[in-house]
Every structure is written in structure tokens, then in C-alpha cells.
Amino acid sequence: MSTQALAFDYYTERGIPETTVVFRALVQTQGYGQRGSVWKSPAGNLFLSVLFPIFAHPRYLSELTLIGAFSVIQVLQEHGINAQLKYPNDVFVQHKKISGLLGQVFHTEHSVWAGILGLGLNVNCAPNIQCSMYQATSLQEISQSTWDLEYITHKILRTFIIKLQHVP
């Protein structure tokens, strides 16, 4: 099962959480993209979905994925990696995909909605993408060193939460 599906199941069974809930996988076997494409990737990379409460605001509908993508880009740039957005939901480095994101917002009749951001980041290995128009890369391939998965996960989540709190 995908982390996005786990987050959605949690939301449908328990409603909007009072705080952020993170669902993480060690390998990706049933990840999916914006158009339903299936993604598979080995251990050593970041695969997660974040379920969180957000104040009702129409901007979240179109900007949630971008907030997530710019969080990834900011963290990578802080580490000297020239990452760029490939609109609307991918992050590229050196013309290769390093990250993909998928945002979903669930309306309620109340002033608080639920959001789910799914995020995959190639950290210590690049998956072999079949039938694709582009290649994949990883932080390890770019920097020629192994990355601490827990550290990069924490940095991206922290940056994302801070950016969410500053949406006008």
C-alpha cells in the first residue's frame, strides 16, 4: 500500500488530525504520481506522506504541491545542490528527476480542512524509471557521498511545516 493511501485511510477513519501525522515507507512498491503512474524505488530513499490540518483557504487547492516542492528545493539548495522545479510537481537536478510530489486537499464545512502531501526523494540511490522521457538521479549520485536519511527527512518536514504556516 502507498503512504498516500495510508494517510487517506487514516483521514477517512479518524477525520482531520489535531496535529501533523507522517506515514513513511522504507521501500516504494506502490507509489503513484499525478496521472496515476506507478513508482517503485529501493530502500535508501525518502518515501512519505504527511497528513495535517490546515485552515480553510482556496490557495491550498492549487499551491499545496508547490509548497512541498519549494521546501525540497530550499533544503537541497542549502546543501549546495542546484535544484529546480519542473512544474507542477517534480524537482530536477542537472536535468534529471530527483523528487516527485503529490498534494491533496479535502474540504469540509468547517474552518479547518485536511491536507495530504506525498513526497518521494531519491537520496541514496536512483530508481530505474521505465518508459520515461527523463532519467532519475539521487543526492548520493550528485554529491558522491551517502546522505543521512533521517537528517534530510527532518529538514524537509520542518521546512514544509514552516512554509505552510506562512501561507497568506
DAHU-V203357 format. One record per backbone hydrogen bond with DSSP energy under -0.5 kcal/mol. CO is the residue of the C=O (numbers start at 0). NH is the residue of the N-H. E is the energy in kcal/mol with one decimal. If there is no record, write none. Layout:
co=CO nh=NH e=E
co=CO nh=NH e=E
This chain:
co=1 nh=5 e=-2.0
co=2 nh=6 e=-2.4
co=3 nh=7 e=-2.3
co=4 nh=8 e=-2.6
co=5 nh=9 e=-2.4
co=6 nh=10 e=-2.3
co=7 nh=11 e=-2.8
co=8 nh=12 e=-2.2
co=9 nh=13 e=-2.8
co=10 nh=14 e=-2.4
co=20 nh=50 e=-3.1
co=22 nh=48 e=-2.4
co=24 nh=46 e=-0.6
co=25 nh=43 e=-0.5
co=26 nh=28 e=-0.6
co=27 nh=40 e=-2.4
co=30 nh=38 e=-2.7
co=32 nh=35 e=-1.7
co=36 nh=32 e=-2.4
co=38 nh=30 e=-1.5
co=40 nh=27 e=-2.7
co=41 nh=44 e=-0.6
co=43 nh=123 e=-1.6
co=44 nh=46 e=-0.6
co=45 nh=120 e=-2.3
co=46 nh=24 e=-2.2
co=47 nh=118 e=-3.3
co=48 nh=22 e=-3.0
co=48 nh=50 e=-0.5
co=49 nh=116 e=-2.1
co=50 nh=20 e=-3.0
co=51 nh=114 e=-2.6
co=53 nh=112 e=-3.7
co=56 nh=59 e=-1.5
co=57 nh=60 e=-1.1
co=57 nh=61 e=-0.7
co=58 nh=61 e=-0.7
co=58 nh=62 e=-2.1
co=59 nh=63 e=-1.7
co=62 nh=66 e=-2.8
co=63 nh=67 e=-2.0
co=64 nh=68 e=-2.7
co=65 nh=69 e=-2.9
co=66 nh=70 e=-1.4
co=67 nh=71 e=-2.0
co=68 nh=72 e=-2.6
co=69 nh=73 e=-2.2
co=70 nh=74 e=-2.1
co=71 nh=75 e=-2.5
co=72 nh=76 e=-2.7
co=73 nh=77 e=-2.1
co=74 nh=78 e=-0.7
co=75 nh=78 e=-0.9
co=75 nh=80 e=-2.4
co=76 nh=79 e=-1.8
co=79 nh=81 e=-0.6
co=80 nh=82 e=-1.8
co=81 nh=93 e=-0.5
co=83 nh=91 e=-3.0
co=84 nh=86 e=-0.7
co=85 nh=88 e=-0.7
co=85 nh=89 e=-1.7
co=88 nh=100 e=-2.5
co=89 nh=85 e=-3.0
co=90 nh=97 e=-2.9
co=90 nh=98 e=-1.7
co=91 nh=83 e=-2.7
co=92 nh=95 e=-1.4
co=95 nh=92 e=-2.7
co=96 nh=136 e=-2.5
co=97 nh=121 e=-3.0
co=98 nh=90 e=-2.6
co=99 nh=119 e=-2.4
co=101 nh=117 e=-3.2
co=103 nh=115 e=-2.9
co=104 nh=106 e=-0.6
co=105 nh=113 e=-1.9
co=110 nh=55 e=-3.1
co=112 nh=53 e=-2.5
co=113 nh=105 e=-3.3
co=114 nh=51 e=-2.3
co=115 nh=103 e=-2.6
co=115 nh=117 e=-0.5
co=116 nh=49 e=-2.5
co=117 nh=101 e=-2.2
co=118 nh=47 e=-2.4
co=119 nh=99 e=-1.8
co=120 nh=45 e=-2.7
co=120 nh=122 e=-1.0
co=121 nh=138 e=-1.7
co=122 nh=139 e=-2.3
co=124 nh=126 e=-0.5
co=126 nh=128 e=-0.9
co=127 nh=129 e=-0.7
co=134 nh=96 e=-2.6
co=137 nh=141 e=-2.1
co=138 nh=142 e=-2.7
co=139 nh=143 e=-2.2
co=146 nh=148 e=-0.8
co=147 nh=151 e=-2.2
co=148 nh=152 e=-2.1
co=149 nh=153 e=-2.4
co=150 nh=154 e=-2.4
co=151 nh=155 e=-2.2
co=152 nh=156 e=-2.5
co=153 nh=157 e=-2.6
co=154 nh=158 e=-2.2
co=155 nh=159 e=-2.6
co=156 nh=160 e=-2.5
co=157 nh=161 e=-2.2
co=158 nh=162 e=-2.4
co=159 nh=163 e=-2.4
co=160 nh=164 e=-1.7
co=161 nh=165 e=-0.6
co=162 nh=165 e=-0.9
co=163 nh=166 e=-1.3
